[in-house]
Amino acid sequence: MSDTITTTLTMLGAIAEDPDSYVAQWKRRTGGKVVGAFPMNFPAEIAHAAGALPVIIQENREPDSIGRNLLAEFYCGYTRNIADQAAKGRLDGYDGFFLADHCIQLLGAVDVVRSESEDRPLYFGQLESAMGATWTPEVVREKMRSFVDEMAVFAGTSVTAAALSRSITLFNENRRLLRTLFAARRSGNARLTATQLQSLVKSGMVMDKAEHTRALRHIVAGLDEVTRDHRVRIHLSGHFCHAPKPEILQTIEECGAIVVDDDLYHGARYISTDVAEDVDPLAAISDWYLQRDANMPCPTRVRHATDWEDRLIESIESSGAEGVIVLMAKFCEPHMLYYPQLRKRLSEYGIAHLLIETEHDGVPVESIRTRVEALLERIRRTDRPAADVPEYQDVVK
């Protein structure tokens, strides 16, 4: 790997680690407005088309302190950390907040943000969760229209169809470049670690999309092929809102595994679906929301024709993964309710799997290491057929 690519990866990793510094720098450089958005369904193309910088607000590394009493202890680590950031003034760099709802706990955190940031607008657009209902497409279309209208008010400029089309094209290229890197990983190319790939996605949630896309082009162009990696092939599953701690990803690989696929929000889930470029852009954004759940089902949505466990098995079969590590944020109700079905299906297929519960404060690295080593030893003791290596291509549309 060339020194210039290493430098680019280091730069993107630093932004992923400290999004607030990038937001402050971008505002000083451009004088533009920054939109603080929340996972998982906000159509960032709309904010970009209005000339604003859309940023998915990230969990930070600080221990929760001032905000600990603002949400109950049974809220997940991400939502409690968002409340703590709001109470500490860490979100003061954002000019407004937009939410496309997906869980009750996040609503609680956003209420804290609203209370602590009374001088800034907060728009709550609840997207339809019954994905297969006959009325859903029209309801979603109206909600996306309201996002466009509210964003125009926020930015002080109209969001034209032409601007939205340009943003869609740019975001699609960004997703395709990331998918190329994910496809390389799926084929056994271990040149990029799981932590580095996560940083590429996470920095893309924060940075100006054109700037991030230029960096990705540079990395993709210079990523050389490597021979097939023969470590135990693992699929990571879960974590819908925030990125797993880098220490967890590093520990998994240090134990002798290679992460070949995932359905994490800071991973394949975020880049799974493009927005159509050959139809009305507002209709395309609406269809993106509906199709995204079909491509990568989410337990916060209801779609009877598609199940997360089916998609997981398909992904395991296509990537040749030999085991699954489920990363579940403590007190994540949608994941907790769905996990028994996932576990049942994995057991039916004889796929070795491990559940690791994560929390904001503290990572029990040595305990995780012991459990991961036990999982990998269990896999090694089975007959390990040579996995079919998928072709190195953009395989997720």
Buried (B, 14 or more C-beta within 10 A) or exposed (E): EEEEBEEBBEBBBEBBBBBBEBBBEBBEEEEBBBBBBBBBBBBBBBBBBBBBBBBBBBBBEEEBEEBBEBBEEEBBBBBBBBBBBBBBEBBBBBBBBBBBBBBEBBBBBBBBBBEBBEEBBBBBBEBBBEBBEEEBBEBBBEBBEEBBBBBBEBBEBEBBEEBBBBBBBBBBBBBBBBBBBBBBBBBBBBBBBBBBBBBBBBBBBBBBBEEBBEBBEBBBEEBEEEEEBEBBBBBBBBBBBBBBBBEBBBBBBEBBBBBBBBBBBBBBBBBBBBBBEEEBBBBBBBBBBBBBBBBBBBBBBBBEEBBBBEBBBEBBEBBBBBBBBBBBBBBBBBBBEBBEEBBEBBEEEEBBBBBBBBBBEEBBBEEBBEBBBEBBEEBEEEEEEEBEBBEBEBBBE
